[in-house]
């Protein structure tokens, strides 16, 4: 697990060592153990490099120098920098040895390198079972390959600027190059105000893009940049479901956990007390020679959000060495600068705060943690799925009855969370989506702000409803219908919300997190099954519960769903109200995107009076203003510190290591 960065000349101008070194230095938190930059191309030894690859290393498997990066083969035909873990290393290594390839290390990095050299980039990528972002330089063809894993666990950002193609694991590192324009992308702002996160390929900066998951980029000596998808989830959903689906799911999940236990450093798990993480910890307890270390978050006094008690019960039952991280409003506020700075752009999923806090604590005892991420997306755990199923039934009610119910619900207190207020909040959203196509209802449930609210917030700014278009495009790609809602979730919000959150907050503290639920065999098995197997209007995770019955305690399998969330709405109206007012000011709202302060004031009043739940919206505005006030100026300052001569390719002889 590491950070990668690099540059390729598209116009023939030489690449300098220092321009890539500036980017890798900005990634030192991802790889604190060591780092290096290598100049590449026929003229590299003469100061005329065609490319440069940089790496920051977090040692996980094969801690020796033989596994250091950038890594090249013995014949110097190719060089690789790689961030991630390959879980089918053993079988790929055997196949490559039989084909005559040789190895100098035990690392998965060398397996990736030899696989690309032997099979070529696209075939090698289709064989990889893992999470990764990589850059491979072909010294024979003077060609760069950038690639990301199937489901988007590991990030990769790129930009074309001043005759170069630049790439890095994080936005801050890319901007540290110093040659990238920092104009804000208005489409990205609209998407952020829709979802609370920015989907690929957009970023908050117009000049910077995210490489989509399951894709690779080719940049050659001819100056052309081309993109290809090497894996199409929609083509993998036609498999014949197994006769005994619960048994198949259980076996696939146990195999996925087993594959993710290889490490030469301390390994443990996140434990929320929900079904997914409890299953992971249970299988780990069976497969490891001693009980794992586990870590959980607790929010005392916030019953709906607090999974601490359930996590403690499971930890005692499995005899894990358990640590509970207790969060209150004061500690949450202390975590805000670290958590929000991890993303380099506005990111309003409030669960990033507990993710950052738990990673900080877990790093003191671990280098690798397994998590239950993606279990909800694959097996229908979110209330969204049950609401979409229920909306089909509510549509059959007479229109007058639906209107009367909607009017009644608008008069009742509403809050995101549990209890009566939470039920009112969800019922309002359900009725609001009735009568629309499934894709439109899905998009409305994913959104924190609809088009009308965005127009009120940004008067005079055209709103194209890009988010709804993206959701509709995914529904068309996967065939539409309730059976394909899970695939849409895996393809759109999972990589750019859930997995982005886990990667940035954990790697900010040099902690690697692995997600067994994202094993390709398990993903394709779950998504090939009809929606009715997974969820209905009243319950979710039907198949997963059946699969784990007798393995995970019934009290966990039968407990109501609790999201890994923060009671941020309560805190904005209470202990964080003062801090919110300091950050979200009329001046900053105007500078951050021409946002109407009067509209924000109205939402704050309604939220405080419990006439409406604007918690997620207000938090998104806080994050946007914080980014504009704190993070963007820091990025601009770092870019200005880069020595201009480095961007002209003027390097010292010591740079040719």
VMD Tcl script that draws the C-alpha trace (Angstrom):
set ca {
  {0.00 0.00 0.00}
  {1.59 3.19 -1.13}
  {1.37 6.44 -3.02}
  {2.39 6.86 -6.66}
  {3.07 9.85 -8.90}
  {4.75 10.62 -12.18}
  {5.01 12.57 -15.40}
  {5.29 11.77 -19.10}
  {6.39 14.21 -21.78}
  {3.81 14.63 -24.53}
  {5.72 17.31 -26.45}
  {9.31 16.05 -26.33}
  {10.44 18.38 -23.54}
  {12.48 16.50 -20.92}
  {11.04 15.55 -17.54}
  {12.81 16.73 -14.40}
  {13.39 14.66 -11.29}
  {12.38 17.44 -8.91}
  {8.92 17.97 -10.40}
  {7.98 14.37 -9.61}
  {9.82 14.47 -6.30}
  {7.55 17.34 -5.24}
  {4.54 15.13 -5.89}
  {5.89 12.08 -4.05}
  {6.87 14.24 -1.06}
  {3.20 15.25 -0.80}
  {2.33 11.53 -0.53}
  {4.68 10.68 2.34}
  {1.75 9.95 4.68}
  {0.62 7.16 2.32}
  {4.08 5.62 2.27}
  {6.18 6.67 5.26}
  {8.72 3.84 5.00}
  {10.70 4.94 1.94}
  {10.44 6.75 -1.38}
  {12.20 7.10 -4.72}
  {11.91 8.67 -8.18}
  {13.27 7.12 -11.36}
  {13.86 8.92 -14.67}
  {12.99 6.85 -17.74}
  {13.51 6.86 -21.48}
  {16.51 6.58 -23.79}
  {17.91 9.95 -22.75}
  {17.35 9.64 -18.99}
  {21.05 9.37 -18.18}
  {21.74 12.54 -20.16}
  {19.06 14.67 -18.53}
  {16.55 14.09 -21.34}
  {14.05 11.78 -19.64}
  {10.81 10.98 -21.44}
  {9.08 10.06 -18.19}
  {9.58 9.82 -14.45}
  {7.85 7.52 -11.96}
  {7.78 8.22 -8.23}
  {6.77 6.07 -5.28}
  {6.18 6.27 -1.54}
  {6.18 2.90 0.18}
  {4.20 1.46 3.08}
  {5.77 -1.95 3.70}
  {3.18 -4.72 4.00}
  {4.41 -7.83 2.12}
  {8.14 -8.60 1.66}
  {9.68 -5.86 3.77}
  {13.07 -6.19 2.07}
  {14.67 -3.81 -0.41}
  {13.98 -6.36 -3.17}
  {10.35 -5.17 -3.13}
  {11.21 -1.45 -3.38}
  {9.72 0.71 -6.12}
  {9.91 2.01 -8.80}
  {10.53 -1.61 -9.84}
  {11.98 -2.69 -13.16}
  {12.66 -6.13 -14.61}
  {16.17 -7.51 -15.09}
  {16.18 -6.65 -18.82}
  {14.95 -3.08 -18.13}
  {12.06 -3.50 -20.55}
  {9.49 -2.04 -18.15}
  {9.18 -0.09 -14.89}
  {6.26 -0.13 -12.46}
  {4.93 1.92 -9.57}
  {2.00 0.32 -7.84}
  {-0.37 1.10 -4.97}
  {-2.47 -1.74 -3.62}
  {-2.60 -5.44 -2.91}
  {-3.01 -8.42 -5.25}
  {-4.90 -11.29 -3.61}
  {-4.29 -13.98 -6.23}
  {-0.53 -13.50 -6.19}
  {0.27 -17.18 -5.59}
  {-1.63 -18.54 -8.60}
  {-0.35 -15.81 -10.91}
  {3.21 -16.37 -9.76}
  {2.90 -20.12 -10.50}
  {1.56 -19.42 -13.99}
  {4.35 -16.93 -14.70}
  {7.05 -19.29 -13.41}
  {5.72 -22.03 -15.69}
  {5.95 -19.53 -18.55}
  {9.63 -18.93 -17.79}
  {9.46 -15.63 -15.88}
  {11.85 -15.19 -12.95}
  {11.42 -13.39 -9.62}
  {13.74 -11.62 -7.20}
  {11.24 -10.93 -4.39}
  {8.12 -12.26 -2.64}
  {6.20 -9.08 -3.40}
  {2.94 -8.81 -5.29}
  {4.46 -5.78 -7.02}
  {6.84 -8.00 -8.96}
  {3.98 -10.32 -9.92}
  {2.10 -7.32 -11.33}
  {5.19 -6.21 -13.26}
  {5.91 -9.65 -14.71}
  {2.24 -10.21 -15.56}
  {2.11 -6.98 -17.60}
  {5.36 -7.85 -19.37}
  {4.20 -11.39 -20.15}
  {0.50 -10.98 -21.03}
  {0.36 -7.31 -21.94}
  {-1.52 -4.67 -19.94}
  {-5.14 -5.48 -20.77}
  {-4.98 -9.26 -20.29}
  {-2.93 -8.85 -17.12}
  {-5.49 -6.42 -15.68}
  {-8.32 -8.86 -16.32}
  {-6.43 -11.53 -14.36}
  {-5.80 -9.39 -11.27}
  {-7.91 -9.95 -8.16}
  {-7.04 -7.02 -5.95}
  {-7.21 -3.33 -5.22}
  {-4.72 -1.21 -7.09}
  {-3.72 1.89 -8.97}
  {-0.62 1.47 -11.11}
  {1.63 3.15 -13.64}
  {3.72 1.05 -16.02}
  {6.33 2.47 -18.38}
  {7.12 0.34 -21.45}
  {10.74 1.17 -22.26}
  {10.56 -0.47 -25.70}
  {7.51 1.37 -26.99}
  {8.02 4.48 -24.81}
  {4.43 4.16 -23.59}
  {2.78 4.75 -20.20}
  {-0.14 2.70 -18.86}
  {-2.22 4.01 -15.94}
  {-4.87 1.69 -14.47}
  {-7.28 1.28 -11.54}
  {-8.89 -1.80 -10.04}
  {-12.31 -3.13 -11.03}
  {-14.37 -1.47 -8.31}
  {-12.38 1.68 -7.50}
  {-10.76 0.91 -4.15}
  {-7.53 2.74 -5.00}
  {-7.51 6.29 -6.44}
  {-5.64 7.80 -9.36}
  {-5.81 11.43 -10.54}
  {-4.30 12.86 -13.71}
  {-3.93 16.11 -15.64}
  {-2.55 17.26 -18.96}
  {-0.62 20.50 -18.61}
  {2.32 22.25 -20.28}
  {3.05 19.32 -22.59}
  {2.96 16.74 -19.80}
  {0.66 14.03 -18.60}
  {0.85 14.10 -14.79}
  {-0.64 11.59 -12.36}
  {-0.76 11.00 -8.60}
  {-2.65 9.10 -5.91}
  {-4.12 12.30 -4.47}
  {-5.18 15.72 -5.72}
  {-2.82 17.55 -3.36}
  {0.14 15.63 -4.76}
  {-0.85 16.36 -8.34}
  {-1.19 20.09 -7.63}
  {2.21 20.06 -5.91}
  {3.72 19.75 -9.38}
  {3.01 23.45 -9.75}
  {2.07 23.49 -13.42}
  {-1.67 22.79 -13.21}
  {-4.36 25.50 -13.49}
  {-6.58 25.63 -10.41}
  {-9.83 26.95 -11.90}
  {-12.91 25.39 -10.26}
  {-15.14 23.20 -12.43}
  {-18.76 24.48 -12.22}
  {-20.09 21.04 -13.22}
  {-18.23 19.50 -10.30}
  {-19.81 22.04 -7.95}
  {-23.26 21.06 -9.20}
  {-22.49 17.37 -8.74}
  {-21.12 18.01 -5.26}
  {-24.26 19.90 -4.26}
  {-26.28 16.96 -5.62}
  {-24.49 14.03 -3.98}
  {-22.11 15.49 -1.40}
  {-19.20 13.94 -3.32}
  {-17.85 14.33 -6.86}
  {-18.09 11.34 -9.22}
  {-15.39 10.32 -11.71}
  {-14.11 11.63 -13.99}
  {-14.80 15.05 -12.44}
  {-12.86 16.71 -9.62}
  {-13.39 20.14 -8.10}
  {-10.66 21.41 -10.47}
  {-11.41 21.70 -14.18}
  {-7.88 20.63 -15.16}
  {-7.74 17.55 -12.91}
  {-9.58 14.31 -13.58}
  {-10.14 11.00 -11.81}
  {-9.30 7.90 -13.80}
  {-12.51 5.82 -13.66}
  {-12.41 2.40 -12.04}
  {-12.03 -0.68 -14.27}
  {-10.24 1.44 -16.86}
  {-6.76 2.19 -18.11}
  {-5.11 5.07 -19.91}
  {-2.41 4.86 -22.58}
  {-0.02 7.74 -23.24}
  {2.54 7.24 -25.99}
  {5.47 8.99 -27.59}
  {3.08 10.31 -30.26}
  {1.53 12.59 -27.62}
  {-1.89 10.91 -27.80}
  {-3.81 9.88 -24.68}
  {-6.34 7.06 -25.03}
  {-8.75 5.39 -22.58}
  {-10.10 1.84 -22.44}
  {-12.25 -0.21 -20.09}
  {-10.83 -3.64 -19.34}
  {-13.75 -4.88 -17.21}
  {-17.46 -4.37 -17.80}
  {-19.62 -5.26 -14.85}
  {-22.74 -5.25 -17.01}
  {-21.32 -8.19 -19.00}
  {-20.72 -10.22 -15.83}
  {-24.29 -10.17 -14.51}
  {-25.68 -12.83 -16.84}
  {-24.15 -15.79 -15.03}
  {-26.49 -18.58 -13.97}
  {-27.27 -18.29 -10.25}
  {-26.15 -21.27 -8.14}
  {-28.73 -23.75 -6.88}
  {-27.80 -23.10 -3.26}
  {-27.15 -19.36 -3.17}
  {-26.71 -19.03 0.64}
  {-24.03 -21.72 0.69}
  {-22.28 -20.20 -2.35}
  {-22.24 -16.74 -0.73}
  {-20.90 -18.09 2.56}
  {-18.10 -20.02 0.82}
  {-17.18 -17.08 -1.41}
  {-17.01 -14.67 1.54}
  {-14.87 -17.01 3.61}
  {-12.50 -17.47 0.66}
  {-12.35 -13.70 0.17}
  {-11.40 -13.17 3.82}
  {-8.74 -15.90 3.63}
  {-7.15 -14.28 0.57}
  {-6.90 -10.96 2.44}
  {-5.04 -12.26 5.49}
  {-1.56 -12.33 3.98}
  {0.69 -9.66 5.52}
  {4.13 -9.37 7.09}
  {2.84 -6.67 9.46}
  {0.15 -6.52 12.20}
  {-3.37 -7.15 10.85}
  {-6.81 -6.61 12.42}
  {-10.32 -5.39 11.59}
  {-12.87 -2.61 11.85}
  {-15.90 -3.83 13.80}
  {-19.13 -1.81 13.70}
  {-21.32 -4.48 15.27}
  {-23.39 -4.77 12.08}
  {-23.80 -7.87 9.93}
  {-20.97 -7.18 7.47}
  {-18.08 -6.45 9.80}
  {-19.28 -9.09 12.28}
  {-19.09 -11.68 9.50}
  {-15.56 -10.56 8.56}
  {-14.36 -10.74 12.17}
  {-16.00 -14.14 12.66}
  {-14.24 -15.62 9.64}
  {-10.94 -14.00 10.70}
  {-11.29 -15.59 14.13}
  {-11.69 -18.99 12.48}
  {-8.79 -18.56 10.06}
  {-6.14 -16.83 12.19}
  {-4.04 -18.62 14.83}
  {-4.98 -16.02 17.46}
  {-7.92 -13.61 17.92}
  {-7.59 -10.43 15.83}
  {-7.44 -6.88 17.10}
  {-10.71 -5.06 16.46}
  {-11.69 -1.37 16.54}
  {-15.08 0.30 16.75}
  {-16.66 3.76 17.10}
  {-19.16 4.75 19.78}
  {-21.44 7.81 20.00}
  {-22.72 7.81 23.61}
  {-26.21 9.21 23.96}
  {-27.08 8.80 20.26}
  {-28.79 5.39 20.22}
  {-29.57 5.17 16.49}
  {-26.00 6.04 15.51}
  {-24.23 4.17 18.32}
  {-23.08 0.67 17.38}
  {-20.63 0.50 20.26}
  {-22.73 -1.88 22.42}
  {-23.22 -4.40 19.58}
  {-19.53 -4.26 18.68}
  {-18.56 -4.93 22.29}
  {-20.83 -7.97 22.45}
  {-19.39 -9.49 19.28}
  {-15.83 -8.70 20.39}
  {-16.41 -10.52 23.69}
  {-17.98 -13.49 21.94}
  {-15.06 -13.83 19.51}
  {-12.48 -12.96 22.23}
  {-10.95 -10.22 20.08}
  {-8.54 -7.66 21.46}
  {-10.99 -4.81 21.18}
  {-10.56 -1.03 21.25}
  {-13.50 1.37 21.28}
  {-13.05 4.94 20.02}
  {-15.55 7.20 21.80}
  {-16.61 10.27 19.81}
  {-18.50 13.29 21.10}
  {-19.02 16.72 19.55}
  {-15.72 18.09 20.92}
  {-13.64 15.22 19.54}
  {-15.55 15.39 16.28}
  {-14.64 19.04 15.90}
  {-10.99 18.21 16.56}
  {-11.11 15.58 13.80}
  {-12.55 17.91 11.15}
  {-9.28 19.44 9.84}
  {-7.53 16.07 9.43}
  {-10.50 14.27 7.94}
  {-11.46 16.96 5.43}
  {-7.87 17.61 4.34}
  {-7.52 13.95 3.28}
  {-9.64 14.43 0.15}
  {-8.17 17.49 -1.55}
  {-11.67 18.48 -2.69}
  {-15.05 18.92 -0.96}
  {-16.36 15.61 0.39}
  {-19.47 15.76 2.56}
  {-20.00 12.17 3.68}
  {-19.96 12.88 7.41}
  {-18.88 9.33 8.22}
  {-15.42 10.41 7.05}
  {-15.00 11.87 10.54}
  {-15.35 8.60 12.48}
  {-13.40 6.82 9.72}
  {-10.53 9.23 10.29}
  {-10.75 8.86 14.07}
  {-10.78 5.07 14.00}
  {-7.90 4.92 11.51}
  {-5.82 7.20 13.73}
  {-6.30 4.88 16.71}
  {-6.05 1.60 14.78}
  {-2.71 2.61 13.25}
  {-1.14 2.45 16.71}
  {-1.72 -1.32 16.72}
  {-2.08 -2.27 13.04}
  {-0.77 -1.70 9.55}
  {-3.61 -3.60 7.82}
  {-7.32 -3.70 8.72}
  {-10.15 -5.66 7.11}
  {-13.56 -3.99 6.84}
  {-17.15 -4.83 5.93}
  {-17.36 -2.17 3.22}
  {-19.59 -2.92 0.19}
  {-21.77 -5.45 2.02}
  {-24.73 -3.06 1.91}
  {-24.30 -2.28 -1.79}
  {-24.05 -5.96 -2.78}
  {-26.77 -7.43 -0.60}
  {-29.37 -4.67 -0.34}
  {-28.67 -3.35 3.14}
  {-29.52 0.33 2.71}
  {-33.01 1.70 3.35}
  {-32.82 3.10 -0.18}
  {-33.43 -0.37 -1.61}
  {-36.46 -1.06 0.56}
  {-37.83 2.39 -0.27}
  {-37.50 1.73 -4.01}
  {-39.33 -1.56 -3.55}
  {-42.00 0.11 -1.38}
  {-42.49 2.95 -3.89}
  {-43.83 0.46 -6.42}
  {-46.61 -0.41 -3.94}
  {-47.29 3.18 -2.83}
  {-47.84 4.14 -6.47}
  {-51.04 2.06 -6.43}
  {-52.63 4.28 -3.76}
  {-55.15 6.90 -4.95}
  {-53.55 10.26 -5.68}
  {-55.75 12.10 -3.17}
  {-54.63 9.74 -0.39}
  {-50.97 10.23 -1.29}
  {-51.41 14.01 -1.28}
  {-53.09 13.94 2.12}
  {-50.31 11.79 3.58}
  {-47.66 14.12 2.16}
  {-49.39 17.16 3.68}
  {-49.61 15.43 7.08}
  {-45.95 14.43 7.00}
  {-44.84 17.98 6.16}
  {-46.46 19.16 9.40}
  {-44.58 16.63 11.57}
  {-41.03 16.96 12.99}
  {-38.45 15.27 10.77}
  {-34.86 14.19 11.39}
  {-32.43 11.85 9.66}
  {-31.88 8.87 11.98}
  {-34.02 6.54 14.07}
  {-37.25 6.83 15.99}
  {-40.47 8.54 14.92}
  {-38.69 11.59 13.45}
  {-36.52 9.34 11.29}
  {-39.54 7.39 10.06}
  {-41.25 10.67 9.09}
  {-38.13 11.79 7.23}
  {-37.99 8.56 5.22}
  {-41.73 8.58 4.50}
  {-41.44 12.13 3.11}
  {-38.70 11.04 0.72}
  {-40.68 7.98 -0.30}
  {-43.80 9.94 -1.22}
  {-41.75 12.57 -3.04}
  {-40.37 9.90 -5.36}
  {-43.65 8.20 -6.19}
  {-44.79 8.61 -9.78}
  {-41.30 8.93 -11.24}
  {-39.34 6.39 -13.23}
  {-37.19 4.11 -11.12}
  {-33.96 5.84 -12.21}
  {-35.37 9.26 -11.27}
  {-36.58 7.97 -7.88}
  {-33.18 6.40 -7.30}
  {-31.43 9.66 -8.16}
  {-33.71 11.61 -5.82}
  {-32.91 9.29 -2.92}
  {-29.17 9.59 -3.58}
  {-29.33 13.39 -3.68}
  {-28.90 15.73 -0.74}
  {-30.28 18.63 -2.82}
  {-32.78 18.44 -5.67}
  {-32.77 20.80 -8.68}
  {-35.17 23.33 -7.10}
  {-33.08 23.59 -3.94}
  {-29.86 23.90 -5.96}
  {-31.40 26.72 -8.00}
  {-32.44 28.50 -4.78}
  {-28.91 28.09 -3.49}
  {-27.25 29.22 -6.74}
  {-29.58 31.85 -8.23}
  {-28.83 32.60 -11.85}
  {-26.62 29.51 -12.34}
  {-27.78 26.95 -14.89}
  {-28.50 23.58 -13.29}
  {-28.28 20.72 -15.78}
  {-29.23 18.01 -13.25}
  {-26.06 16.11 -14.15}
  {-26.45 13.76 -11.21}
  {-29.83 12.52 -12.40}
  {-28.33 11.99 -15.87}
  {-25.50 9.91 -14.44}
  {-27.90 7.69 -12.49}
  {-30.15 7.28 -15.54}
  {-27.17 6.34 -17.71}
  {-26.18 3.62 -15.22}
  {-29.73 2.26 -15.18}
  {-29.69 2.06 -18.99}
  {-26.29 0.37 -18.98}
  {-27.31 -2.31 -16.49}
  {-30.70 -2.98 -18.05}
  {-32.97 -1.04 -15.71}
  {-35.47 -2.42 -13.23}
  {-35.25 -3.14 -9.53}
  {-32.95 -6.12 -10.18}
  {-30.17 -3.81 -11.33}
  {-30.33 -1.15 -8.60}
  {-27.52 -2.87 -6.69}
  {-25.25 -2.81 -9.77}
  {-25.89 0.93 -10.19}
  {-24.87 1.48 -6.55}
  {-21.69 -0.55 -7.00}
  {-20.76 1.35 -10.15}
  {-21.56 4.94 -9.10}
  {-21.62 5.88 -5.40}
  {-19.49 3.00 -4.11}
  {-16.16 4.03 -5.73}
  {-16.45 7.79 -5.31}
  {-18.16 7.94 -1.92}
  {-17.70 4.85 0.24}
  {-14.36 3.61 -1.09}
  {-12.91 7.11 -1.50}
  {-13.78 7.80 2.14}
  {-12.11 4.62 3.38}
  {-8.97 5.03 1.27}
  {-8.28 8.69 2.05}
  {-9.01 8.56 5.78}
  {-7.05 5.36 6.36}
  {-4.06 6.23 4.17}
  {-3.83 9.66 5.78}
  {-2.63 7.61 8.77}
  {-0.68 5.00 6.72}
  {-3.25 2.27 7.44}
  {-4.20 -0.19 4.70}
  {-7.86 -1.28 4.64}
  {-8.99 -4.37 2.71}
  {-12.61 -5.13 1.76}
  {-13.39 -8.86 1.35}
  {-16.89 -8.12 0.04}
  {-15.26 -6.68 -3.10}
  {-13.78 -9.98 -4.20}
  {-14.86 -10.28 -7.88}
  {-16.34 -13.76 -7.39}
  {-18.57 -12.52 -4.57}
  {-19.55 -9.29 -6.37}
  {-20.60 -11.08 -9.54}
  {-22.46 -13.77 -7.58}
  {-24.45 -11.23 -5.55}
  {-25.34 -8.95 -8.46}
  {-26.46 -11.77 -10.76}
  {-29.32 -12.63 -8.39}
  {-32.74 -10.93 -8.60}
  {-33.58 -8.09 -6.24}
  {-36.28 -10.11 -4.46}
  {-33.58 -12.48 -3.18}
  {-31.86 -9.55 -1.44}
  {-34.57 -7.13 -0.31}
  {-38.25 -6.26 -0.24}
  {-40.33 -3.35 1.01}
  {-39.91 -4.43 4.65}
  {-36.47 -6.04 4.94}
  {-32.99 -6.08 3.42}
  {-30.00 -8.42 3.23}
  {-32.26 -11.47 3.08}
  {-29.71 -13.65 1.29}
  {-26.74 -12.53 3.37}
  {-28.66 -13.16 6.61}
  {-29.52 -16.69 5.43}
  {-25.90 -17.27 4.42}
  {-24.58 -16.29 7.85}
  {-27.25 -17.91 10.02}
  {-25.48 -20.13 12.54}
  {-22.18 -18.28 12.02}
  {-23.00 -14.73 13.13}
  {-25.18 -14.38 16.28}
  {-28.92 -14.05 15.64}
  {-29.15 -10.82 17.64}
  {-26.86 -9.19 15.06}
  {-28.50 -10.78 12.02}
  {-31.95 -9.73 13.22}
  {-31.07 -6.25 14.50}
  {-32.37 -3.20 12.56}
  {-29.98 -1.51 10.15}
  {-27.76 1.24 11.54}
  {-25.51 3.14 9.17}
  {-21.92 4.01 10.01}
  {-22.92 7.65 10.32}
  {-22.48 10.71 12.49}
  {-25.33 12.61 14.21}
  {-24.04 15.69 12.41}
  {-27.53 17.17 12.05}
  {-27.97 17.23 15.83}
  {-24.50 18.67 16.37}
  {-24.91 21.44 13.75}
  {-28.06 22.56 15.56}
  {-26.30 22.27 18.93}
  {-22.63 22.07 19.97}
  {-21.22 22.80 16.49}
  {-23.56 25.70 15.71}
  {-20.96 28.33 16.62}
  {-18.21 26.70 14.54}
  {-20.63 26.41 11.61}
  {-21.30 30.15 11.77}
  {-17.56 30.90 11.77}
  {-16.97 28.90 8.59}
  {-20.19 29.36 6.59}
  {-20.29 33.12 6.18}
  {-21.94 35.21 3.41}
  {-18.53 36.17 2.01}
  {-17.25 32.58 1.83}
  {-20.54 31.33 0.38}
  {-20.23 33.90 -2.40}
  {-16.56 33.10 -3.09}
  {-17.11 29.33 -2.99}
  {-19.65 29.35 -5.80}
  {-22.01 32.29 -5.71}
  {-24.17 30.65 -3.04}
  {-27.11 32.59 -1.57}
  {-26.58 33.31 2.12}
  {-30.27 34.10 2.61}
  {-31.23 30.58 1.48}
  {-28.70 29.04 3.86}
  {-30.03 31.15 6.74}
  {-33.56 29.91 6.03}
  {-32.41 26.29 6.02}
  {-30.57 26.77 9.33}
  {-33.69 28.19 10.97}
  {-35.91 25.38 9.66}
  {-33.37 22.82 10.80}
  {-33.05 24.29 14.30}
  {-36.84 24.41 14.64}
  {-37.11 20.80 13.39}
  {-39.49 21.87 10.64}
  {-37.19 20.12 8.15}
  {-34.03 18.04 8.27}
  {-31.31 20.00 6.46}
  {-28.46 18.32 8.36}
  {-26.76 16.72 5.34}
  {-27.16 19.88 3.26}
  {-25.77 22.17 5.95}
  {-22.86 19.82 6.52}
  {-22.13 19.82 2.77}
  {-22.08 23.62 2.77}
  {-19.79 23.63 5.81}
  {-17.37 21.26 4.04}
  {-17.42 23.33 0.83}
  {-16.69 26.55 2.74}
  {-13.97 24.85 4.80}
  {-12.33 23.59 1.60}
  {-12.43 27.06 0.07}
  {-11.12 28.76 3.22}
  {-8.46 26.28 4.35}
  {-7.59 23.54 1.86}
  {-7.56 25.37 -1.46}
  {-5.21 28.15 -0.24}
  {-2.85 25.50 1.11}
  {-2.85 23.71 -2.26}
  {-2.12 26.98 -4.03}
  {0.73 27.78 -1.65}
  {2.30 24.33 -2.16}
  {2.17 24.75 -5.94}
  {3.89 28.14 -5.73}
  {6.75 26.65 -3.71}
  {7.78 24.35 -6.57}
  {11.04 25.50 -8.15}
  {10.13 26.73 -11.68}
  {13.35 25.35 -13.19}
  {12.31 21.83 -12.20}
  {9.42 22.06 -14.62}
  {11.86 22.78 -17.44}
  {13.64 19.48 -16.88}
  {16.84 20.92 -15.36}
  {18.06 18.27 -12.93}
  {21.22 17.43 -11.05}
  {23.25 14.27 -11.61}
  {22.11 12.99 -8.21}
  {18.55 12.87 -9.55}
  {19.25 9.87 -11.76}
  {18.90 7.24 -9.01}
}
mol new
graphics top color blue
foreach p $ca { graphics top sphere $p radius 0.5 }
foreach p [lrange $ca 0 end-1] q [lrange $ca 1 end] { graphics top cylinder $p $q radius 0.2 }
display resetview
